Amino acid sequence: MLSQDIVLEALKAVKYPGFSRDVVSFGLVKEISVANGAVSISMQLTSANPEAAQQIKSESERIIKNLPGVKNVFVEVRQPAAGQSAPTIPFSNQAKVSGVKKIIAIASGKGGVGKSTCSANLACALKHLGAKVGLLDCDIYGPSIPLMMGIHDKPTVSKNEQLVPPVAHGVKVMSIGLLLTDDQPVIWRGPMITKTIQQFLLAVEWGDLDFLLVDLPPGTGDAQLSLCQTVPLDGGVIVTTPQEASLGVVRKGIAMFNKVNVPILGIVENMSYFTAPNGERVEIFGHGGGKSEAARQKISFLGEVPIFTEIREAGDSGMPIVVSAPNHPAGKAFIQIAETLGKNLQ
């Protein structure tokens, strides 16, 4: 017999546009009524995008009409008015990570901006400043943290059947790259990524940490939402390069954090400029875009990191520049950013 539960279960096949998660898991379905073969559904979206609303409405109607016993379907999709702040996506099943004081997500709107390099060096910089630090690599498809941190040991298993993360440069590290053989690709769909991230957070023996930095993949997809759904985040850091192509997608990353109610701790401008051997300053990607965007968004500008060959060489060798040369200008830049980040969390 047709019921509200049957309709709700069917709506799990309706994906939110641009995501692999469905409208039910996002908590967007607010009311369902069923009477004499007539089904009425009310949804509240977090976006004012009319195309998303129309797609959800059409797909919901199509799926529900195919249920046995359905004669008529009415789907109401409510949206915030343009200019209004959208309601945040509710995550009611978040769990605290035992022993971890602060969890910080390091994100970027697009790839190639040096986000993982910043994550590794910021983790080492916070350790350099005396903090207890962990670093979680959530880039499931392209994990690079093991290389940059110079670690290849597989995690062990504790008596409590939890993974024990190996330690590099005083930082506890966990990555899917530590569980795979060399060059083994990860060919997974969204649910597998979600489950892995949950396990890396809650089934790893992180111990007592002042900071757990989470290196996210580029974009605003499954990994980002899984992280926000699984644990309460203390803030997000956005890494960008100065040019508009990068800043345009940074705004999407900021909007994502706003919708999931994660405070933005600040923006880091990476590859800010290059100093030629003759001392000439060359702004390859422009300059100041990150600082200007931070001012426009009314959020903190954490600092800028110039282009240095030594940063790349240090990452390739598994010795982040903060570890190998803390007094180098690049090492000092990361340490200063870590100091500012710590102050913003106080």
DOZAPA-850620 format. One record per residue (C-alpha): residue number from 1; x, y, z. Coordinates in nm, 4 decimals. Each point is the difference from the previous one (the first is absolute). Example, Ala and Ser with C-alpha at 12.3 -4.5 7.8 and 13.67 -1.06 7.14 Angstrom:
1,1.2300,-0.4500,0.7800
2,0.1370,0.3440,-0.0660
This chain:
1,0.0000,0.0000,0.0000
2,0.1226,0.3481,-0.0886
3,0.1333,0.1856,0.3060
4,0.2182,0.2937,0.1052
5,0.2892,-0.2395,0.0723
6,-0.0192,-0.1479,-0.3502
7,0.0016,0.3467,-0.1559
8,0.2905,0.1129,0.2173
9,0.2001,-0.3095,-0.0917
10,-0.0661,0.0621,-0.3705
11,0.1213,0.3599,0.0305
12,0.3447,-0.1294,0.0974
13,0.0506,-0.0562,-0.3729
14,-0.0214,0.3775,-0.0615
15,0.3515,0.1423,0.0082
16,0.0709,0.3610,0.0829
17,0.1364,0.1580,-0.3220
18,0.3785,-0.0119,-0.0013
19,0.0260,-0.2455,0.2894
20,-0.0225,-0.3764,0.0416
21,-0.2112,0.0380,0.3157
22,-0.3785,-0.0015,-0.0116
23,-0.2588,0.2537,0.1109
24,-0.1084,-0.2194,0.2932
25,0.3477,-0.0298,0.1544
26,0.0392,0.3770,-0.0382
27,-0.3158,0.0452,0.2099
28,-0.1789,0.1946,-0.2737
29,-0.3280,-0.1967,0.0115
30,-0.2210,0.1751,0.2546
31,-0.3508,-0.1416,-0.0495
32,-0.1621,-0.2990,-0.1729
33,-0.3712,-0.0720,-0.0127
34,-0.1671,-0.2995,-0.1633
35,-0.3759,-0.0350,-0.0503
36,-0.2065,-0.1970,-0.2539
37,0.2901,-0.0333,-0.2440
38,0.0913,0.3684,0.0188
39,0.3523,0.0824,0.1233
40,0.0989,0.3474,0.1162
41,0.3661,0.0791,0.0765
42,0.1496,0.3189,0.1416
43,0.3760,0.0708,-0.0169
44,0.2127,0.2896,0.1218
45,0.3217,0.0590,-0.1942
46,0.3070,0.1820,0.1260
47,0.0707,0.1571,-0.3390
48,-0.1848,0.2706,-0.1920
49,0.1070,-0.1591,-0.3307
50,-0.3239,-0.0497,-0.2025
51,0.1594,-0.2625,-0.2245
52,0.0793,-0.2215,0.3000
53,-0.3555,0.0376,0.1273
54,-0.1512,-0.0914,-0.3357
55,0.2265,-0.3025,-0.0404
56,-0.0876,-0.1297,0.3474
57,-0.3704,0.0611,-0.0562
58,-0.0058,-0.1778,-0.3379
59,0.2052,-0.2972,0.1196
60,-0.2118,-0.0375,0.3148
61,-0.3220,0.0038,-0.1995
62,0.1348,-0.2558,-0.2452
63,0.1099,-0.2430,0.2699
64,-0.3115,0.0271,0.2159
65,-0.2360,-0.0384,-0.2983
66,0.1547,-0.3416,-0.0638
67,-0.0953,-0.1293,0.3453
68,-0.2904,-0.2493,0.0077
69,-0.3254,0.1628,0.1048
70,0.0995,0.3578,-0.0800
71,-0.2597,0.1958,-0.1973
72,0.1092,0.3603,0.0466
73,0.3222,0.1646,0.1202
74,0.0539,0.3552,0.1213
75,0.3540,0.1102,0.0895
76,0.0588,0.3407,0.1579
77,0.3634,0.1147,0.0045
78,0.0551,0.3070,0.2153
79,0.3156,0.2105,-0.0307
80,0.1497,0.2976,0.1825
81,-0.0634,0.3264,-0.1799
82,0.2910,0.1449,-0.1961
83,0.2241,0.1933,0.2362
84,-0.1180,-0.1859,0.3093
85,0.2392,-0.2219,0.1877
86,-0.0858,-0.3635,-0.0624
87,-0.0654,-0.2320,0.2941
88,0.2956,-0.2169,0.0841
89,0.0010,-0.3674,-0.0888
90,-0.0763,-0.1854,0.3244
91,0.2376,-0.2709,0.1172
92,-0.1489,-0.1552,0.3127
93,0.2194,-0.3101,0.0347
94,0.3376,0.1649,0.0444
95,0.2413,-0.1655,0.2415
96,0.2925,0.1491,0.1871
97,0.3429,-0.1465,-0.0691
98,0.1287,-0.1144,0.3368
99,0.3029,0.1944,0.1217
100,0.0024,0.2519,-0.2871
101,-0.0498,0.3620,0.1053
102,-0.0282,0.1723,-0.3390
103,-0.0787,-0.1373,-0.3480
104,0.0883,0.2273,-0.2911
105,-0.0818,-0.0708,-0.3651
106,0.2474,0.1240,-0.2638
107,-0.1898,0.0505,-0.3257
108,0.0250,0.1528,-0.3448
109,-0.2482,0.0629,-0.2740
110,0.2229,-0.1466,-0.2713
111,0.3002,-0.2262,-0.0349
112,0.3577,0.1097,-0.0539
113,0.0107,0.2818,0.2540
114,0.2344,-0.1800,0.2419
115,-0.2594,-0.0910,0.2621
116,0.1722,-0.3219,0.1078
117,0.3352,0.1783,0.0160
118,-0.1590,0.2582,0.2285
119,-0.1669,-0.2716,0.2096
120,0.3270,-0.1883,0.0561
121,0.1965,0.3136,0.0823
122,-0.2694,0.1460,0.2269
123,-0.0159,-0.3275,0.1917
124,0.3772,0.0056,0.0455
125,-0.0096,0.3724,0.0843
126,-0.2548,-0.0553,0.2763
127,0.2197,-0.2823,0.1307
128,0.2997,0.2373,-0.0197
129,-0.1975,0.2429,0.2190
130,-0.0471,-0.2691,0.2647
131,-0.3421,-0.1433,-0.0827
132,-0.1012,-0.3665,-0.0222
133,-0.1102,-0.0462,-0.3604
134,-0.1610,-0.2582,-0.2253
135,-0.0383,0.0168,-0.3780
136,-0.2776,-0.1866,-0.1806
137,0.0186,-0.0304,-0.3788
138,-0.3577,-0.0117,-0.1316
139,0.0994,0.0197,-0.3651
140,-0.1042,-0.3580,-0.0695
141,0.0612,0.0073,-0.3757
142,0.3336,0.1817,0.0064
143,0.1690,-0.0339,0.3402
144,0.3285,0.1930,0.0089
145,0.0555,0.0501,0.3731
146,0.2034,-0.3235,0.0462
147,0.2521,0.1213,-0.2606
148,0.0190,0.3532,0.1391
149,0.0371,-0.1213,0.3582
150,0.2526,-0.2673,-0.0992
151,-0.1944,-0.2831,0.1566
152,-0.0627,-0.3466,-0.1407
153,-0.0697,-0.2056,0.3137
154,-0.3413,-0.1607,0.0102
155,-0.2151,0.0704,0.3062
156,-0.0049,-0.2703,0.2650
157,-0.3065,-0.1263,0.1876
158,-0.0457,0.0592,0.3729
159,-0.1456,-0.2383,0.2593
160,-0.3259,0.1918,-0.0400
161,0.0042,-0.0887,-0.3721
162,0.0628,0.3584,-0.1031
163,0.2538,0.1173,-0.2545
164,0.3091,0.1562,0.1542
165,0.1302,0.2776,-0.2291
166,0.3729,0.0077,-0.0733
167,0.1943,0.3112,0.0991
168,0.2077,0.2242,-0.2287
169,0.1891,0.3049,0.1259
170,-0.1972,-0.0208,0.3246
171,-0.3359,0.0059,-0.1819
172,-0.2422,-0.2942,0.0024
173,-0.0999,-0.0769,-0.3596
174,-0.2826,-0.1999,-0.1560
175,-0.0644,-0.0384,-0.3724
176,-0.1536,-0.2517,-0.2370
177,0.3415,0.0135,-0.1686
178,0.1461,-0.1848,0.2991
179,-0.2379,-0.2913,-0.0560
180,0.0565,-0.0483,-0.3733
181,0.2809,-0.1460,-0.2044
182,0.1967,0.2383,-0.2213
183,-0.1992,0.1444,-0.2918
184,-0.3156,-0.1918,0.0986
185,-0.2972,0.2134,-0.1103
186,-0.3079,0.0616,0.2137
187,-0.3101,-0.0576,-0.2121
188,-0.2824,0.0599,0.2465
189,-0.3432,0.1535,0.0001
190,-0.1184,0.2540,0.2558
191,-0.1221,-0.2398,0.2747
192,0.3412,-0.1681,0.0194
193,0.1697,0.3377,0.0409
194,-0.2467,0.0959,0.2729
195,0.0628,-0.3234,0.1913
196,0.3788,0.0339,-0.0276
197,0.0024,0.3564,0.1304
198,-0.2231,-0.1003,0.2914
199,0.2408,-0.2801,0.0873
200,0.3053,0.2253,-0.0272
201,-0.1595,0.2383,0.2480
202,-0.1677,-0.2334,0.2463
203,0.1868,-0.3314,-0.0339
204,0.3512,0.1439,0.0281
205,0.1811,0.0299,0.3327
206,0.0935,0.3666,-0.0311
207,0.0743,0.0409,0.3708
208,0.0240,0.3449,0.1569
209,0.0362,0.2677,-0.2683
210,-0.0213,0.3770,0.0090
211,-0.0714,0.0087,-0.3740
212,-0.1135,-0.2489,-0.2617
213,0.0488,0.1496,-0.3463
214,-0.2061,-0.1582,-0.2764
215,0.1329,0.0347,-0.3535
216,-0.3070,-0.0042,-0.2258
217,-0.0110,-0.0690,-0.3728
218,-0.0865,0.2936,-0.2262
219,-0.3634,0.0928,-0.0488
220,-0.3198,-0.0382,0.2017
221,-0.0937,-0.3659,-0.0350
222,-0.0326,-0.3203,0.2020
223,0.3165,0.0282,0.2069
224,-0.0810,0.3520,0.1183
225,-0.3590,-0.0806,0.0903
226,0.0936,-0.3296,0.1640
227,0.2486,0.1809,0.2210
228,-0.2531,0.2656,0.1014
229,-0.2616,-0.2670,0.0668
230,0.2250,-0.2235,0.2083
231,0.1657,0.2393,0.2454
232,-0.0495,0.3607,0.1143
233,0.2705,0.2122,-0.1611
234,0.1571,0.2923,0.1822
235,0.0714,0.1789,-0.3257
236,0.1145,-0.0078,-0.3579
237,0.3045,0.1491,-0.1718
238,-0.0181,0.0838,-0.3710
239,0.3142,-0.0196,-0.2139
240,0.0085,0.1963,-0.3248
241,0.2351,0.1508,-0.2519
242,-0.0297,0.3695,-0.0928
243,-0.1683,-0.0260,-0.3389
244,-0.3733,0.0379,-0.0567
245,-0.0377,-0.3557,-0.1380
246,0.0895,-0.1314,0.3447
247,-0.1865,0.2645,0.1981
248,-0.3226,-0.0662,-0.1893
249,-0.0226,-0.3547,0.1301
250,0.1279,0.1044,0.3439
251,-0.3291,0.1825,0.0410
252,-0.1821,-0.3285,-0.0556
253,0.2108,-0.1631,0.2705
254,-0.0833,0.2810,0.2399
255,-0.3695,-0.0322,-0.0838
256,0.0180,-0.3747,0.0680
257,0.1503,0.0500,0.3451
258,-0.2633,0.2644,0.0750
259,-0.2815,-0.2378,-0.0921
260,0.1311,-0.2730,0.2278
261,0.0551,0.2527,0.2792
262,0.3809,-0.0256,0.0099
263,0.1781,0.3281,0.0857
264,0.2657,0.1173,-0.2451
265,0.3265,0.0527,0.1870
266,0.1654,0.1755,-0.2907
267,0.1524,-0.0052,-0.3483
268,0.3578,-0.0901,-0.0917
269,0.1390,0.1393,-0.3259
270,0.2473,-0.2568,-0.1331
271,0.2428,0.0566,-0.2921
272,-0.0352,0.3680,0.0767
273,0.3077,0.1155,-0.1927
274,0.3417,-0.1131,-0.1167
275,0.3343,0.1659,0.0701
276,0.2416,-0.0398,-0.2915
277,0.3743,-0.0603,0.0611
278,0.0668,0.3671,-0.0788
279,-0.2409,0.1033,0.2757
280,-0.2830,0.0991,-0.2335
281,-0.3467,-0.0799,0.1363
282,-0.2134,-0.1770,-0.2610
283,-0.3734,-0.0340,0.0641
284,-0.0655,-0.3005,-0.2218
285,-0.3659,-0.0423,0.1004
286,-0.0625,0.3605,0.0925
287,0.0144,0.1022,0.3634
288,-0.2267,0.0944,0.2874
289,-0.3101,-0.1815,-0.1209
290,-0.0246,-0.2125,0.3141
291,0.0316,0.2992,0.2304
292,-0.2571,0.1969,-0.2002
293,-0.2440,-0.2913,0.0037
294,0.0436,-0.0415,0.3748
295,-0.0842,0.3682,0.0465
296,-0.3004,-0.0318,-0.2305
297,-0.1266,-0.3040,0.1888
298,0.0821,0.1651,0.3345
299,0.2127,-0.2931,0.1125
300,0.3589,-0.0239,0.1218
301,0.2924,0.0051,-0.2414
302,0.2467,-0.2457,0.1517
303,0.2952,0.0870,-0.2200
304,0.1766,-0.0564,-0.3301
305,0.2548,-0.2603,-0.1068
306,0.2376,0.0972,-0.2833
307,0.1175,-0.2452,-0.2648
308,0.3242,-0.1690,0.0988
309,0.1635,-0.2945,-0.1704
310,0.0991,-0.1152,0.3489
311,-0.3670,-0.0549,0.0942
312,-0.0466,-0.2442,-0.2867
313,0.3321,-0.1727,0.0642
314,-0.0792,-0.0373,0.3685
315,-0.3415,-0.1493,-0.0721
316,0.1389,-0.2443,-0.2551
317,0.2634,-0.1151,0.2491
318,-0.2503,-0.0544,0.2812
319,0.1484,0.2798,0.2141
320,-0.2391,0.2990,-0.0018
321,0.1818,0.3320,-0.0148
322,-0.1105,0.0804,0.3569
323,0.1934,-0.3095,0.1145
324,0.3009,0.0158,-0.2323
325,0.0531,0.3768,0.0109
326,-0.2216,0.1808,0.2557
327,0.2074,0.3183,-0.0370
328,-0.0393,0.0091,-0.3777
329,-0.2446,0.2744,-0.1101
330,-0.2481,-0.2693,-0.1074
331,0.0291,-0.1787,0.3342
332,-0.0501,0.3280,0.1820
333,-0.3085,0.0759,-0.2129
334,-0.1684,-0.3264,0.0980
335,0.0909,0.0435,0.3668
336,-0.1449,0.3520,0.0003
337,-0.3217,-0.1284,-0.1606
338,-0.0203,-0.2749,0.2640
339,0.0411,0.2615,0.2745
340,-0.2831,0.2094,-0.1445
341,-0.2176,-0.3103,-0.0387
342,0.0547,-0.0926,0.3633
343,-0.0966,0.3523,0.1121
344,-0.3199,-0.0143,-0.2071
345,-0.1020,-0.3161,0.1850
346,0.0433,0.1491,0.3456
